[in-house]
Amino acid sequence: MTQQGTDVSWALRDFVESIPEIRFALVASSDGKAITSFGAEDPDDVDRFAAVVAGLQALAQPVAEQFARPGARLGQLRLAMIEVDGGHLFVVRAGVETYLGVLAREGLDQGLLGHQMRDLARRMGELLGTSARLEEHSG
């Protein structure tokens, strides 16, 4: 399911299929609505995971703002990760009020996945017509 007629499901599908440790991924709005997903075995998991992604970003964003770089306009969430028995949950900002969430099995390279998620989020931000995050300017 996509909103505003912009289909990013193909990009999400390609991403998930390229990394065997990924169990499930989705793009969700900050209010917990799924925009698109890939890999869910149960449709109810999509709604639950979208709510989890929205909740995690809501918890992480104030931390990003509190610890923003000196001189930065506003701290932005770059990556939030939770490690649980059996795997990891990752969330990155994919656009304005839009987040990419990935549930992955143990055994993956966390740094590499985080980097690949940020790259995908940038591409999705372009496809959705939004910016993945404020550009950093050197003074």
DSSP file with accessible surface (Angstrom, degrees, kcal/mol):
  #  RESIDUE AA STRUCTURE BP1 BP2  ACC     N-H-->O    O-->H-N    N-H-->O    O-->H-N    TCO  KAPPA ALPHA  PHI   PSI    X-CA   Y-CA   Z-CA
    1    1 A M              0   0  180      0, 0.0     2,-0.3     0, 0.0     0, 0.0   0.000 360.0 360.0 360.0 133.6    0.0    0.0    0.0
    2    2 A T        -     0   0   49     34,-0.1     2,-0.3     5,-0.1     3,-0.2  -0.883 360.0-135.2-127.0 161.7    1.3    3.4   -0.9
    3    3 A Q  S >  S+     0   0   76      3,-0.3     3,-1.6    -2,-0.3    32,-0.0  -0.826  79.8  19.0-115.3 159.4    0.1    6.9   -0.3
    4    4 A Q  T 3  S-     0   0  151     -2,-0.3    -1,-0.2     1,-0.3     3,-0.1   0.733 119.3 -78.5  58.5  23.5   -0.1    9.9   -2.7
    5    5 A G  T 3  S+     0   0   75     -3,-0.2     2,-0.6     1,-0.2    -1,-0.3   0.599  96.0 131.8  70.0   8.1    0.2    7.6   -5.7
    6    6 A T    <   -     0   0   38     -3,-1.6     2,-0.8   122,-0.1    -3,-0.3  -0.858  44.5-155.0 -99.2 118.5    4.0    7.2   -5.3
    7    7 A D        +     0   0   85     -2,-0.6     4,-0.1     1,-0.1     3,-0.1  -0.818  31.5 154.1 -99.4 110.2    5.1    3.6   -5.4
    8    8 A V     >  +     0   0    0     -2,-0.8     4,-1.8     1,-0.1     3,-0.4   0.255  46.1 104.2-110.4   9.4    8.3    2.9   -3.6
    9    9 A S  H  > S+     0   0   37      1,-0.2     4,-2.8     2,-0.2     5,-0.2   0.851  74.8  57.8 -62.5 -34.6    7.5   -0.8   -3.0
   10   10 A W  H  > S+     0   0  112      1,-0.2     4,-2.5     2,-0.2    -1,-0.2   0.899 106.3  48.9 -63.1 -39.1    9.8   -2.0   -5.7
   11   11 A A  H  > S+     0   0    1     -3,-0.4     4,-2.0     2,-0.2    -1,-0.2   0.911 113.0  47.2 -67.3 -40.5   12.8   -0.3   -4.0
   12   12 A L  H  X S+     0   0    0     -4,-1.8     4,-2.6     2,-0.2     5,-0.2   0.930 111.9  50.3 -66.6 -43.9   11.9   -1.8   -0.6
   13   13 A R  H  X S+     0   0   95     -4,-2.8     4,-2.7     1,-0.2     5,-0.2   0.940 110.8  48.9 -59.8 -47.3   11.4   -5.3   -2.2
   14   14 A D  H  X S+     0   0   77     -4,-2.5     4,-1.2     1,-0.2    -1,-0.2   0.906 111.9  50.1 -59.8 -41.0   14.8   -5.1   -3.9
   15   15 A F  H  X S+     0   0   13     -4,-2.0     4,-0.6     2,-0.2     3,-0.5   0.951 113.0  44.5 -62.8 -50.8   16.5   -4.0   -0.7
   16   16 A V  H >< S+     0   0   12     -4,-2.6     3,-1.2     1,-0.2     6,-0.3   0.919 112.8  51.2 -63.2 -43.1   14.9   -6.8    1.4
   17   17 A E  H 3< S+     0   0  121     -4,-2.7    -1,-0.2     1,-0.2    -2,-0.2   0.742 104.6  58.7 -69.0 -19.9   15.7   -9.4   -1.2
   18   18 A S  H 3< S+     0   0   77     -4,-1.2    -1,-0.2    -3,-0.5    -2,-0.2   0.624 104.0  53.4 -84.7 -10.9   19.3   -8.3   -1.4
   19   19 A I    X<  -     0   0   15     -3,-1.2     3,-1.9    -4,-0.6    -1,-0.2  -0.916  67.7-162.2-128.3 104.4   20.0   -9.0    2.3
   20   20 A P  T 3  S+     0   0  105      0, 0.0    -1,-0.1     0, 0.0    85,-0.1   0.755  86.0  63.1 -60.9 -25.5   19.1  -12.5    3.5
   21   21 A E  T 3  S+     0   0   63     83,-0.1    84,-3.3    84,-0.1     2,-0.4   0.625  78.8 101.6 -76.4 -12.4   19.0  -11.5    7.2
   22   22 A I  E <   +A  104   0A   9     -3,-1.9    82,-0.3    -6,-0.3     3,-0.1  -0.614  44.3 178.4 -76.5 126.4   16.2   -9.1    6.7
   23   23 A R  E     -     0   0A 119     80,-2.7     2,-0.3    -2,-0.4    81,-0.2   0.798  66.3  -8.1 -90.2 -36.8   12.9  -10.6    7.8
   24   24 A F  E     -A  103   0A  13     79,-1.7    79,-3.0    16,-0.1    -1,-0.4  -0.981  58.5-175.4-163.9 143.6   10.6   -7.7    7.2
   25   25 A A  E     +AB 102  38A   0     13,-2.1    13,-2.6    -2,-0.3     2,-0.3  -0.992   7.8 169.9-146.0 151.6   10.8   -4.0    6.2
   26   26 A L  E     -AB 101  37A   0     75,-2.4    75,-2.9    -2,-0.3     2,-0.5  -0.985  31.0-128.8-154.3 162.9    8.4   -1.1    5.8
   27   27 A V  E     +AB 100  36A   0      9,-2.8     8,-3.4    -2,-0.3     9,-1.4  -0.979  37.4 178.9-111.4 128.6    8.0    2.6    5.3
   28   28 A A  E     -AB  99  34A   0     71,-2.9    71,-3.2    -2,-0.5     6,-0.2  -0.945  27.5-118.2-131.7 153.2    5.7    4.2    7.8
   29   29 A S  E >   -A   98   0A  13      4,-2.6     3,-2.1    -2,-0.3    69,-0.3  -0.434  37.9-105.4 -81.0 163.8    4.5    7.6    8.6
   30   30 A S  T 3  S+     0   0   28     67,-1.9    68,-0.1     1,-0.3    28,-0.1   0.710 120.4  60.7 -66.5 -16.2    5.2    9.2   12.0
   31   31 A D  T 3  S-     0   0  106     66,-0.3    -1,-0.3     2,-0.1    20,-0.1   0.316 124.2-100.1 -94.4  11.4    1.6    8.6   13.0
   32   32 A G  S <  S+     0   0   18     -3,-2.1     2,-0.5     1,-0.3    19,-0.2   0.650  75.0 138.3  88.8  17.6    2.1    4.8   12.6
   33   33 A K        -     0   0  130     17,-0.2    -4,-2.6    18,-0.1     2,-0.3  -0.814  52.7-123.8 -98.5 131.6    0.5    4.2    9.2
   34   34 A A  E     -B   28   0A  19     -2,-0.5    -6,-0.3    -6,-0.2     3,-0.1  -0.550  25.1-178.8 -71.5 132.7    2.2    1.8    6.8
   35   35 A I  E    S-     0   0A   1     -8,-3.4     2,-0.3     1,-0.5    -7,-0.2   0.819  71.5 -19.7 -95.7 -45.9    3.0    3.3    3.4
   36   36 A T  E     -B   27   0A   5     -9,-1.4    -9,-2.8   -34,-0.1    -1,-0.5  -0.976  65.5-176.2-157.1 156.1    4.5    0.2    1.9
   37   37 A S  E     -B   26   0A  37     -2,-0.3     2,-0.3   -11,-0.2   -11,-0.2  -0.973   8.9-161.6-150.2 163.7    6.0   -3.0    3.3
   38   38 A F  E     +B   25   0A  65    -13,-2.6   -13,-2.1    -2,-0.3    -2,-0.0  -0.965  67.9  24.9-151.2 133.3    7.7   -6.2    2.2
   39   39 A G        +     0   0   38     -2,-0.3     2,-0.3     1,-0.3   -13,-0.1   0.334  69.8 140.5 104.7  -5.4    8.2   -9.6    3.9
   40   40 A A        -     0   0   34    -15,-0.2    -1,-0.3     1,-0.2   -16,-0.1  -0.548  33.8-166.3 -73.9 131.8    5.3   -9.7    6.3
   41   41 A E  S    S+     0   0  191     -2,-0.3    -1,-0.2     1,-0.2     3,-0.1   0.787  80.9  44.1 -83.5 -29.0    3.8  -13.2    6.6
   42   42 A D  S >> S-     0   0   62      1,-0.1     3,-1.7     0, 0.0     4,-0.7  -0.969  75.4-143.3-118.6 124.2    0.7  -11.8    8.5
   43   43 A P  H >> S+     0   0  101      0, 0.0     4,-1.0     0, 0.0     3,-0.8   0.822 102.1  62.4 -56.6 -29.9   -1.0   -8.6    7.3
   44   44 A D  H 3> S+     0   0   91      1,-0.2     4,-2.1     2,-0.2     5,-0.2   0.798  92.5  65.3 -65.8 -26.5   -1.6   -7.6   10.9
   45   45 A D  H <> S+     0   0   59     -3,-1.7     4,-2.9     1,-0.2     5,-0.3   0.831  94.2  60.3 -63.0 -31.6    2.2   -7.5   11.4
   46   46 A V  H <X S+     0   0   22     -3,-0.8     4,-2.4    -4,-0.7    -1,-0.2   0.956 107.7  42.7 -61.6 -49.6    2.4   -4.6    9.0
   47   47 A D  H  X S+     0   0  105     -4,-1.0     4,-1.9     2,-0.2    -2,-0.2   0.914 116.3  48.4 -64.0 -42.3    0.1   -2.4   11.2
   48   48 A R  H  X S+     0   0  134     -4,-2.1     4,-2.1     1,-0.2    -2,-0.2   0.927 113.3  46.7 -63.7 -44.6    1.9   -3.5   14.4
   49   49 A F  H  X S+     0   0   18     -4,-2.9     4,-2.8     2,-0.2     5,-0.2   0.888 109.0  54.7 -68.2 -37.3    5.3   -2.9   13.0
   50   50 A A  H  X S+     0   0    0     -4,-2.4     4,-2.4    -5,-0.3    -1,-0.2   0.915 109.5  48.4 -60.9 -40.6    4.3    0.5   11.6
   51   51 A A  H  X S+     0   0   56     -4,-1.9     4,-2.5     2,-0.2    -2,-0.2   0.904 111.3  50.0 -66.2 -38.9    3.1    1.5   15.1
   52   52 A V  H  X S+     0   0   72     -4,-2.1     4,-2.9     2,-0.2     5,-0.2   0.929 110.6  49.5 -64.5 -45.2    6.4    0.2   16.6
   53   53 A V  H  X S+     0   0    0     -4,-2.8     4,-2.5     1,-0.2     5,-0.2   0.936 112.6  47.4 -59.8 -45.9    8.4    2.2   14.1
   54   54 A A  H  X S+     0   0    9     -4,-2.4     4,-2.1    -5,-0.2    -1,-0.2   0.914 113.4  48.7 -62.8 -41.5    6.4    5.4   14.8
   55   55 A G  H  X S+     0   0   34     -4,-2.5     4,-1.8     2,-0.2    -2,-0.2   0.914 110.9  49.4 -66.0 -42.1    6.8    4.8   18.6
   56   56 A L  H  X S+     0   0   24     -4,-2.9     4,-2.5     1,-0.2     5,-0.2   0.927 112.1  47.4 -65.2 -41.9   10.6    4.3   18.4
   57   57 A Q  H  X S+     0   0   18     -4,-2.5     4,-2.6    -5,-0.2    -1,-0.2   0.896 109.3  54.9 -67.2 -34.2   11.1    7.4   16.3
   58   58 A A  H  < S+     0   0   53     -4,-2.1    -1,-0.2    -5,-0.2    -2,-0.2   0.868 113.0  42.7 -66.0 -33.7    8.9    9.4   18.7
   59   59 A L  H  X S+     0   0  134     -4,-1.8     4,-0.6     1,-0.1    -2,-0.2   0.862 117.9  44.9 -76.3 -37.8   11.2    8.2   21.6
   60   60 A A  H  X S+     0   0   20     -4,-2.5     4,-2.1    -5,-0.2     3,-0.4   0.818  98.5  70.0 -79.2 -31.1   14.4    8.8   19.7
   61   61 A Q  H  X S+     0   0   22     -4,-2.6     4,-2.4     1,-0.2     5,-0.2   0.910  95.9  51.7 -59.5 -44.1   13.7   12.2   18.2
   62   62 A P  H  > S+     0   0   71      0, 0.0     4,-2.5     0, 0.0    -1,-0.2   0.877 108.9  52.7 -61.1 -32.2   13.8   14.1   21.5
   63   63 A V  H  X S+     0   0   86     -4,-0.6     4,-2.2    -3,-0.4    -2,-0.2   0.933 108.2  50.2 -65.6 -44.0   17.2   12.5   22.2
   64   64 A A  H  < S+     0   0   22     -4,-2.1    12,-0.2     1,-0.2    -1,-0.2   0.904 113.1  46.4 -60.2 -40.3   18.5   13.7   18.8
   65   65 A E  H >< S+     0   0   91     -4,-2.4     3,-1.1     1,-0.2    10,-0.2   0.900 111.2  51.6 -69.0 -40.1   17.2   17.2   19.5
   66   66 A Q  H 3< S+     0   0  146     -4,-2.5    -2,-0.2     1,-0.3    -1,-0.2   0.871 117.8  37.3 -64.4 -37.7   18.8   17.2   23.0
   67   67 A F  T 3< S+     0   0  158     -4,-2.2    -1,-0.3    -5,-0.2    -2,-0.2  -0.031  83.4 150.4-109.9  33.1   22.2   16.2   21.8
   68   68 A A    <   -     0   0   35     -3,-1.1     3,-0.1     1,-0.1    -3,-0.1  -0.250  57.3 -92.3 -62.7 149.7   22.3   18.1   18.5
   69   69 A R    >   -     0   0  125      1,-0.1     3,-2.4     2,-0.1    -1,-0.1  -0.354  53.0 -91.9 -58.0 139.4   25.7   19.2   17.3
   70   70 A P  T 3  S+     0   0  126      0, 0.0    -1,-0.1     0, 0.0     3,-0.1  -0.321 115.5  19.2 -55.7 133.0   26.7   22.7   18.4
   71   71 A G  T 3  S+     0   0   87      1,-0.3     2,-0.2    -3,-0.1    -2,-0.1   0.277  93.4 129.6  88.3 -10.5   25.5   25.2   15.7
   72   72 A A    <   -     0   0   34     -3,-2.4    -1,-0.3     1,-0.1     3,-0.2  -0.504  60.7-134.3 -75.7 146.1   23.1   22.7   14.2
   73   73 A R  S    S-     0   0  207      1,-0.3     2,-0.3    -2,-0.2    -1,-0.1   0.927  82.6 -16.0 -65.0 -45.2   19.6   24.0   13.6
   74   74 A L  S    S-     0   0   83     -3,-0.0    -1,-0.3     2,-0.0     2,-0.1  -0.926  71.4-112.4-162.0 132.4   17.9   20.9   15.0
   75   75 A G        -     0   0    9     -2,-0.3     2,-0.4   -10,-0.2   -10,-0.2  -0.463  34.3-157.0 -68.5 141.2   19.1   17.4   15.7
   76   76 A Q        -     0   0   41    -12,-0.2     2,-0.2    -2,-0.1    57,-0.0  -0.942  22.9-106.5-122.2 143.3   17.6   14.8   13.5
   77   77 A L        +     0   0   10     -2,-0.4    16,-0.4     1,-0.2     3,-0.1  -0.479  39.0 170.3 -62.4 126.5   17.2   11.1   14.1
   78   78 A R        -     0   0  108      1,-0.3    15,-0.3    -2,-0.2     2,-0.3   0.763  65.1  -9.2-104.9 -47.1   19.7    9.2   11.9
   79   79 A L        -     0   0   65     13,-0.2     2,-0.4   -19,-0.1    -1,-0.3  -0.934  53.8-171.3-156.2 130.3   19.4    5.7   13.1
   80   80 A A  E     -C   91   0A  12     11,-2.5    11,-2.5    -2,-0.3     2,-0.4  -0.978  15.0-175.6-119.5 137.9   17.7    4.0   16.1
   81   81 A M  E     -C   90   0A  74     -2,-0.4     2,-0.4     9,-0.2     9,-0.2  -0.998  14.1-170.2-137.5 139.2   18.4    0.3   16.8
   82   82 A I  E     -C   89   0A  72      7,-2.4     7,-2.8    -2,-0.4     2,-0.5  -0.999  13.4-151.4-124.5 129.6   17.0   -2.1   19.3
   83   83 A E  E     +C   88   0A 120     -2,-0.4     2,-0.3     5,-0.2     5,-0.2  -0.886  24.1 168.6-102.1 128.2   18.7   -5.5   19.8
   84   84 A V  E >   -C   87   0A  72      3,-2.7     3,-2.3    -2,-0.5     2,-0.2  -0.835  48.6 -68.7-129.1 167.5   16.4   -8.3   20.9
   85   85 A D  T 3  S+     0   0  167     -2,-0.3     3,-0.0     1,-0.3    -1,-0.0  -0.419 124.1  15.4 -56.3 124.3   16.7  -12.1   21.2
   86   86 A G  T 3  S-     0   0   36     -2,-0.2    20,-0.9     1,-0.1     2,-0.3   0.367 129.3 -27.3  93.7  -6.3   16.8  -13.3   17.7
   87   87 A G  E <   -CD  84 105A   1     -3,-2.3    -3,-2.7    18,-0.3     2,-0.3  -0.995  65.9 -72.4 166.0-156.7   17.6  -10.1   15.9
   88   88 A H  E     -CD  83 104A   4     16,-2.5    16,-2.8    -2,-0.3     2,-0.5  -0.977  17.1-145.9-142.7 148.6   17.5   -6.3   15.6
   89   89 A L  E     -CD  82 103A  15     -7,-2.8    -7,-2.4    -2,-0.3     2,-0.4  -0.980  22.0-172.7-116.2 126.5   15.0   -3.5   14.8
   90   90 A F  E     -CD  81 102A   2     12,-2.7    12,-2.5    -2,-0.5     2,-0.4  -0.959   5.7-173.8-119.8 142.2   16.4   -0.5   12.9
   91   91 A V  E     +CD  80 101A   0    -11,-2.5   -11,-2.5    -2,-0.4     2,-0.3  -0.998   6.7 172.1-136.1 130.0   14.7    2.8   12.1
   92   92 A V  E     - D   0 100A   1      8,-2.3     8,-2.9    -2,-0.4     2,-0.4  -0.954  40.2-101.3-130.5 154.8   16.0    5.6    9.9
   93   93 A R  E     + D   0  99A  36    -16,-0.4     6,-0.3   -15,-0.3    32,-0.1  -0.602  34.4 178.8 -74.5 129.0   14.3    8.7    8.7
   94   94 A A  E     -     0   0A   0      4,-2.8     2,-0.3    -2,-0.4     5,-0.2   0.513  61.3 -38.6-109.0 -10.3   13.2    8.3    5.1
   95   95 A G  E >  S- D   0  98A   0      3,-1.5     3,-1.7    37,-0.3     2,-0.4  -0.970  96.5 -28.0 172.1-172.9   11.6   11.7    4.5
   96   96 A V  T 3  S-     0   0   77     -2,-0.3     3,-0.1     1,-0.3   -66,-0.1  -0.515 132.4 -13.0 -65.7 119.1    9.5   14.3    6.2
   97   97 A E  T 3  S+     0   0  111     -2,-0.4   -67,-1.9     1,-0.2     2,-0.4   0.754 117.7 112.3  59.7  27.3    7.3   12.5    8.7
   98   98 A T  E <   -AD  29  95A  11     -3,-1.7    -4,-2.8   -69,-0.3    -3,-1.5  -0.997  44.8-172.4-136.4 136.4    8.3    9.2    7.1
   99   99 A Y  E     -AD  28  93A  10    -71,-3.2   -71,-2.9    -2,-0.4     2,-0.5  -0.964  19.5-139.6-134.7 145.2   10.5    6.4    8.4
  100  100 A L  E     -AD  27  92A   0     -8,-2.9    -8,-2.3    -2,-0.3     2,-0.4  -0.903  23.7-169.6-101.3 124.5   12.1    3.1    7.2
  101  101 A G  E     -AD  26  91A   0    -75,-2.9   -75,-2.4    -2,-0.5     2,-0.4  -0.950   3.9-172.9-117.7 138.5   11.9    0.2    9.6
  102  102 A V  E     -AD  25  90A   0    -12,-2.5   -12,-2.7    -2,-0.4     2,-0.5  -0.998  12.5-160.8-132.9 131.4   13.8   -3.1    9.3
  103  103 A L  E     +AD  24  89A  39    -79,-3.0   -80,-2.7    -2,-0.4   -79,-1.7  -0.964  25.7 179.1-108.4 119.9   13.5   -6.2   11.3
  104  104 A A  E     -AD  22  88A   0    -16,-2.8   -16,-2.5    -2,-0.5   -82,-0.2  -0.902  26.0-115.7-127.0 153.4   16.6   -8.4   10.8
  105  105 A R  E >   - D   0  87A 117    -84,-3.3     3,-0.7    -2,-0.3   -18,-0.3  -0.354  44.8 -86.9 -76.7 164.2   17.9  -11.7   12.1
  106  106 A E  T 3  S+     0   0  113    -20,-0.9    -1,-0.2     1,-0.2     3,-0.1  -0.240 104.7  53.1 -63.4 157.4   21.0  -12.1   14.2
  107  107 A G  T 3  S+     0   0   73      1,-0.3    -1,-0.2    -3,-0.1     2,-0.2   0.442  76.1 123.0  97.5   0.9   24.3  -12.5   12.3
  108  108 A L  S <  S-     0   0   18     -3,-0.7     2,-1.0   -87,-0.1    -1,-0.3  -0.551  73.2-103.8 -92.9 161.8   24.1   -9.5   10.0
  109  109 A D     >  -     0   0  103     -2,-0.2     4,-2.6     1,-0.2     5,-0.2  -0.747  33.8-164.0 -81.3 103.9   26.7   -6.7    9.8
  110  110 A Q  H  > S+     0   0   73     -2,-1.0     4,-2.6     1,-0.2    -1,-0.2   0.886  84.9  50.4 -62.2 -41.3   24.8   -4.0   11.7
  111  111 A G  H  > S+     0   0   52      2,-0.2     4,-2.2     1,-0.2    -1,-0.2   0.921 112.1  47.2 -63.7 -44.0   27.1   -1.1   10.4
  112  112 A L  H  > S+     0   0   85      2,-0.2     4,-2.8     1,-0.2     5,-0.2   0.926 112.3  49.6 -64.3 -43.4   26.6   -2.2    6.8
  113  113 A L  H  X S+     0   0    2     -4,-2.6     4,-2.8     1,-0.2     5,-0.2   0.930 109.5  51.8 -62.2 -43.8   22.9   -2.5    7.2
  114  114 A G  H  X S+     0   0    1     -4,-2.6     4,-2.2     1,-0.2    -1,-0.2   0.922 111.5  47.4 -57.7 -42.8   22.7    0.9    8.8
  115  115 A H  H  X S+     0   0   93     -4,-2.2     4,-2.2     1,-0.2    -2,-0.2   0.935 112.6  48.3 -64.4 -44.9   24.6    2.4    5.9
  116  116 A Q  H  X S+     0   0   63     -4,-2.8     4,-2.5     1,-0.2    -2,-0.2   0.875 110.1  52.8 -65.4 -35.3   22.4    0.6    3.3
  117  117 A M  H  X S+     0   0    0     -4,-2.8     4,-3.0    -5,-0.2    -1,-0.2   0.913 107.9  50.3 -66.0 -42.0   19.3    1.8    5.1
  118  118 A R  H  X S+     0   0   66     -4,-2.2     4,-2.2     2,-0.2    -2,-0.2   0.907 111.2  49.4 -63.3 -39.2   20.4    5.4    5.0
  119  119 A D  H  X S+     0   0   55     -4,-2.2     4,-2.1     2,-0.2    -2,-0.2   0.936 113.3  45.9 -63.5 -45.3   21.1    5.1    1.3
  120  120 A L  H  X S+     0   0    0     -4,-2.5     4,-3.0     1,-0.2     5,-0.2   0.913 110.5  53.9 -63.4 -41.5   17.7    3.5    0.6
  121  121 A A  H  X S+     0   0    2     -4,-3.0     4,-2.6     1,-0.2    -1,-0.2   0.900 107.4  51.0 -61.2 -39.9   16.0    6.2    2.8
  122  122 A R  H  X S+     0   0   84     -4,-2.2     4,-1.9     2,-0.2    -1,-0.2   0.938 112.3  46.3 -61.5 -46.0   17.7    8.9    0.7
  123  123 A R  H  X S+     0   0  116     -4,-2.1     4,-2.3     1,-0.2    -2,-0.2   0.914 113.4  48.7 -63.0 -43.0   16.4    7.3   -2.5
  124  124 A M  H  X S+     0   0    0     -4,-3.0     4,-2.9     2,-0.2     6,-0.2   0.892 106.9  56.2 -65.4 -37.9   12.9    6.8   -1.1
  125  125 A G  H  <>S+     0   0    0     -4,-2.6     5,-3.5    -5,-0.2     4,-0.5   0.914 109.2  46.9 -58.5 -41.0   12.9   10.5    0.1
  126  126 A E  H ><5S+     0   0  148     -4,-1.9     3,-0.7     3,-0.2    -2,-0.2   0.921 113.3  48.2 -65.8 -42.9   13.6   11.5   -3.5
  127  127 A L  H 3<5S+     0   0   70     -4,-2.3    -2,-0.2     1,-0.2    -1,-0.2   0.878 113.9  46.6 -65.8 -36.3   10.9    9.1   -4.8
  128  128 A L  T 3<5S-     0   0   18     -4,-2.9    -1,-0.2   -34,-0.2    -2,-0.2   0.498 116.7-115.0 -83.0  -5.0    8.4   10.4   -2.2
  129  129 A G  T < 5S+     0   0   68     -3,-0.7     2,-0.3    -4,-0.5    -3,-0.2   0.757  80.5 106.6  78.0  25.4    9.3   14.0   -3.0
  130  130 A T  S   <S-     0   0   41     -5,-3.5     2,-0.4    -6,-0.2    -1,-0.3  -0.853  73.6-104.7-129.5 167.8   10.8   14.7    0.4
  131  131 A S        -     0   0   57     -2,-0.3     3,-0.1     1,-0.1    -9,-0.1  -0.784  17.6-141.4 -95.3 135.0   14.3   15.1    1.8
  132  132 A A  S    S-     0   0   12     -2,-0.4   -37,-0.3     1,-0.2     2,-0.3   0.809  80.0 -26.0 -66.5 -30.6   15.7   12.2    3.9
  133  133 A R  S    S-     0   0   50    -39,-0.1    -1,-0.2   -11,-0.1     2,-0.1  -0.942  83.0 -71.7-170.8 162.8   17.3   14.6    6.3
  134  134 A L        -     0   0   67     -2,-0.3     2,-0.1    -3,-0.1   -58,-0.1  -0.372  57.2-112.1 -61.4 136.0   18.5   18.1    6.5
  135  135 A E        -     0   0  136      1,-0.1     2,-0.4    -2,-0.1    -1,-0.1  -0.443  27.6-121.9 -70.1 141.8   21.8   18.5    4.6
  136  136 A E        -     0   0   93     -2,-0.1     2,-0.4    -3,-0.1    -1,-0.1  -0.722  26.4-160.5 -86.8 131.8   24.8   19.1    6.7
  137  137 A H        -     0   0  160     -2,-0.4     2,-0.4     2,-0.0     0, 0.0  -0.923  11.1-137.1-113.2 134.0   26.6   22.3    5.8
  138  138 A S              0   0  124     -2,-0.4    -2,-0.0     1,-0.1     0, 0.0  -0.734 360.0 360.0 -89.5 140.5   30.2   23.0    6.8
  139  139 A G              0   0  130     -2,-0.4    -1,-0.1     0, 0.0    -2,-0.0   0.467 360.0 360.0 -93.9 360.0   30.9   26.5    8.1
